[in-house]
Amino acid sequence: MLQNRKLTEDLGHRWYDWTQVKKNRSNSKLAQTRDVTSQRGYTRIEISVPFLTNSDVLSGLVNSFIDMIPSHIIYSTPHSSMWNAFWDNMKHTLIVCDEEYQDEEMKRDKKKGLAIVVYGYNKLTKDLSGFIVIDWQKRMLPILERYTLAAHLPIDLITVSPISRHITNYKFRSIELELSGAIYVKSMLKNQKDLTCMSEHHGQFIKHTPKVSQDDMDRFGFVDHHNCHLYIPHQQIAETSRRWATIDLVGDFIPKTCDFKHTSSELKSALSLDKKNFSSPTTIIVDNFKTLPIVKLGKLLPGFYDIHGIIVHESTNEYPKFIFNISGVLYQVYGTQTLLDAAKLAFDNLHTYISKTIDPICRLELHYHSIATSKTKTSFVTFNL
């Protein structure tokens, strides 16, 4: 609920769905469950039944599953405690925007600019809690004033400007980007409360009728927090609505970057600053690489790997093979065009070279995998000598 709307999505939240209480709405069951679990927390269990059955049988299956869970591992966390724990970790509001972005639908509607407002980032699941803003050029000011976190937290705005685009082949696109970072602070105007308006995941400026009181918000679990006083507007917000705050530019910064050549959901792993080292010290010296177990590049997780050898097939058109250290065990990884291109950039003269000691010859950083339109998995790597 706090981070994404569906298991298949990695950006969004379900805050607005959580507040719906009208009995004629399709999600009234969610509202009823929310109210009866306010003091102990809400856990969702899904069971797949490969046959048609009635509700009594399903209820029996669910109850039998619950009975199997030992009571000593069941924890009760009120909704309000979960909400407070979530906001305790907030340091700033992050916004990433492309001011010139336009797809065909936006051109038709005369809208320009796209942004993602991010409140939180889950390092474990890589999910982002936030929403998308369409028509950023017109909506920038109300977003900065009303949809960012409390005024004592800065607003970090990263602007992405595509410099060049070109197609390297029918399924691979290369984009050169220029990034710039700006730090803003907001100061609430006189007699204006420091509020954070609620938005739907797609960035709609929502309104709720009748007006939602703070007592209602407390019942939902959305208690007041010093980092976020969440507010559901009961009047429509527009670009011309009265000002809430002044927005001041207080500094700039250079965003940390990485190289990438494809847009996909896996880019979050490429942007992660804490890449894992998957190689451990080894006592193995390569004698006959053909006896080493085989693993495919597409099966490896993004991170760092020690390379103990490169085998170049000069008499054939085969891609080179590479010897990877994975948790102290050596594997041969069949080469791909991606590995070959990266190796040619790193080595002046690419030839067979296998370490005769336990020391690696270089290190490889696997940035990410992505699925092209042809359903072919593409990887992006760099060698560090």
N, C-alpha and C positions, 0 to 999 in steps of 0.2 A: 504493500500500500504506500509506503514512504518513498519507494524508489522507482518502480516501474509498474505499468498497467497489466502486462502480460508476461508470461515466461519467455515468449519469443521476441520481446522488445527490450532494448537496453537503455532507453531514455524515456523519462516521464514520471508520473506519479498518479495516485488515485485519491488525492485529497478531496476533490470535489465530489466524486462518487461516494466517498465515505460520509459526507454530510447530508446526503439525500434522505429525507424522512417521509415523503409523501407516499401514502399507501397504494396509490394507483400506479406507481412507477414500477418498472420491471425489476429494479434492484431493492425492493422493499424487504426481501429476505435478508440482504446484507445489512440493512438498517436495524432490523430486529435482532440479528445476531450481534451486531456491534453494541447495542444497548445492554444485552444480557451478559456480555463478556467484558464490560468496562473495567471491572476490578481484577480480572484474572487473565486477560489476554485472549486473543483470537487465533486459533491454529486451524489451518485448512488441511483436510486429508482427502486425497483423491484415490478412489479405487476403480480399476477398470474391470468390468465383468464381460466376458466374451459371449454372453448369451442374454436374451431378453428375459426379464423377470419383473416381479411386482415390487412395490415400495416396501412391503413387509420384509421380503428377502434381503433387499438392500440395507434396510435398517439393522437387520440381524448381523449382516457382514460388518457394518461399521461398528456396531457395539462390540462384536467379538474382537475386532482389531483394537479398540480402545481398552478392553479388558486385558489384553496381552501386554500393555505398556506398564512397566513397574511404576508404582506411585512415587518412588523416591527420585525418579529422574524427571518428574513433571514439575515445572516451575511456573509460577503465576506472576505475570507482569502486567499491571494496569496499563491501559492505553496511554494515560497521561505520563507514566514513567518512561515508556518507550519514546514518546514524543520529546520529553526533556533530554533523554540520553542522546537522541539524534541531533538535537540542536546544540548540545554542549560542545560538539566537535567542530562547529562552523567557525571559519577564520575570515572568510570574505565571500562576496558574490562574484562568480566568474562568468563572463559573457564572451563568447567567440562569435564574430560577425564577419560577413562578407557584404560590404555596403553596395556593391554593384551587381549582386547576384539576381538573375531573372530567368525563370523557366518560361515555357510557352504560356502557361496559364497566368502567371504573374504579368507577363507582357500584355496579355489580353485585358487584364483587370487594372493595368497601369500601376502595378506595385513593384517596388524595387528594394532589394536588400533582404538578407536572411541572417538570423542569429539563433544561437542556442544559449539560454540562460541556465546556468548550472548552480545548484545549491550544495549538492554533495556528490562525492565519488566513492564508490565501494571498491577498495583495492582487491578484495577477494573475488567478487563476481564481475567487476569492471562495469557495473551499472551506474548510470548517471541519474540523479534526481533533479529534474528541471523541466523545461519546456522549450518548444520551438517558437520563434517569432518570425512571422512573414510580414513583409513591408516594413523592414527595419528603419528605413530612412524617415518615415513618418512617425513611427511608434517609439523611436529611441527615447525621447524625453519622458513620456509617461511610464515607460518600462524602468528607467533609471530611478524615477521618483517613487513609484508605487509598488514595483514588483521585485525590488532588491531587498536584502536583509536589513537588519537594524542599522541606524545611522552611524553607530560607532564602528561598524565593520566596513572596510574599504570595498570599492567596486573595481575589479580588475577587468579591463576590456582589451581583448586581443582582436586586432583587425587583420583579416586574411585577405591578401590582394593577389589574385592570379596574375603572373607576369606573362607566361607563355604556356601554350598547350600544343602537344603534337601526338600523333598516333605512330607508335613504333611498329606495330603490325595490326592485323585486323581485330585483335582482342586485347591489346595492351595500350594504355594511355599514360603519358607522362605529363605531369603538371609542375611547373615551377612557381613557387609561392613566395611572396614577401610578407613577413609577419612584423607587426609592431604592437607594443603594449602600452597602455595608458592606465593610470591609477586615478580614480575619482572618489570623492567623498560627497555625501549629501547632508545638508543641514535643513532640518524641518522648519517650515515657516511658523510664525507666531500662532499659538493656539491650535496647531495641527499635531495630532498624535503621530508617533513614529510607528506606522503600520506597514505590513507587507500584504499586499492584495493577493488573493488566490486566483490562479489562472488554471484553465484546463491544459492538458498536456500539449495540445496543438497551439496554445498561445491565444485562445479566444479571450477577449475582455468580457468575462461573465458577470452576470448580476443575479441575485437571489431574492425572490419575493415569496413570503414576507421577509422582513429584515431579520437577520440572524443575530441574536444577542450573545454576550460573552458567556452567559449561563449555558446556552446551546453549545457553544464552542467547547466549554469545559466538559460537557456531557459527551461530546464526540472524542474527547481526549486531547483536543488542540488547546491546551492550557497556555496562558501567557508565558513567554520565555524572553529573557533579556536579549537574545539574539534574533528573535522572530516573534512579533505579535501579529499572528495571522488574522486576516480580516476578509470577509466575503462581502464585496460591494452589493448594495441593494439598489444602486442606480447605475445606468450604463456609463462606462468610462469611454471617452473619446480623446482624440489627439488635442482637441480644443478645451478639454475640461480644465477647471481652475488648477493653479499650481499648488503642489503640496510642499515642495522643497526647492532649495537651490542646489545645483550640481556644479562642483568645482573640480578642475583638473589640478592635481597636486604633484604629479610625477609621471615618469615613464619607465619602462623596463624592456629588456630584450627577451622575448619568450625562448625557452629552451626548445630546441627542435631536433628532429631526426629526419633522415632521408626516407621518402616513400614514393611509390609510383602508381598507387592504385587506391581508390576510395572504397572502403568496405567497413563492415562492423568490426573487423579484426584490427583496424587502425588503433584502437584504444590500447592494444598490447604493445604496439610500436611506440606510442606516446608515453608509456609507463616509464617512470624514472628509476624504478627499482627492479631492473632486469635480474633474473636469477642466473647464477653460474651453475650449469649442469655438469661440469667436469670436476672430478675429484682426483687427488694424487693417485698415480698408478705405478705398479711395479712391472707392468707388461712391456716387453720390447718386441716390436713387430718382427717376426721371423718369416712367416708366409701369410701375406694379407688375404690370400684366397680362403684360408681356413677361418677367417673372422666372421662372426654372425653379420647378417645383412639387415639394415633398417632403411626405410624410405625417408627422405627429407621431409615430406609432407606430414609424417607422423610425429615429428619433433616439436616440442613447445618452444615459443620464442624465448631467447636468452643467449647466453654465451657458452661456446663449446671450444675445447682445445682440439686442434688438428694435429695428428701425428704422422700424416703422410698424404701425398697426392700421387696418384698413378695415372700417367698420361699414356693413352694408346696411340702411338705415333703412326702405326701401320694401318689403322682402321679409322672409321669415322665415329667410333664410340666416344661418348662423353667421358671425361676423367672420373675416376673413383676417388673418394676421400675417406680417410680414416679418422673417425670421430672418437673422442673420449667422452663416454656418457657414464657418469657415476663411477669412474675408475675402470670401466670395462671398455675395450676397444671394439668398434664396429666399423664395417665398411658401408659407406653410403653411396649409392649409385648416383652418378653425376646428372645434372640437369643443365639446360641452357643458362639458367640463372646462376648456378654455381660456376660454370665456365666463364661467363661474362665477368663475374665478380673477381675470379682468380686472375683473369687477364689484366684487370685494372690494378691488382695488388702486386703481381709478380712481373718483372721485366721479361723474364724468359721462362715460360711455363714448361716444366719438364718433370719427369718422375723424381720424387724426392721423398724418402721415408726416413723418419728419425731412427737412428741406431741406438738411442738411449731412451730413458723414460721421459725425457723432456719433449714438449710439443714443438712443432716448427712454426706455428702461428696460432692465432685465435680467430674464431668466426663468431660474428653476431648475427643471429637469426632474428630479424625484426618482426615479421608477421607472415601469415599466409592469407591469401584471398582467393575467392572463387570468381573466375571470369565469366562472361556471358555464355561462353561455350561449355560451362560446367567444369573447366579445367582448373585445378588448383595451382596457383602461382605463389611463389615465395620470394621474399626479398632479403638478401644477406649482404654482409660486407666482411672482408678479411682485415684483421688488424695484425700487422707484422711486429 
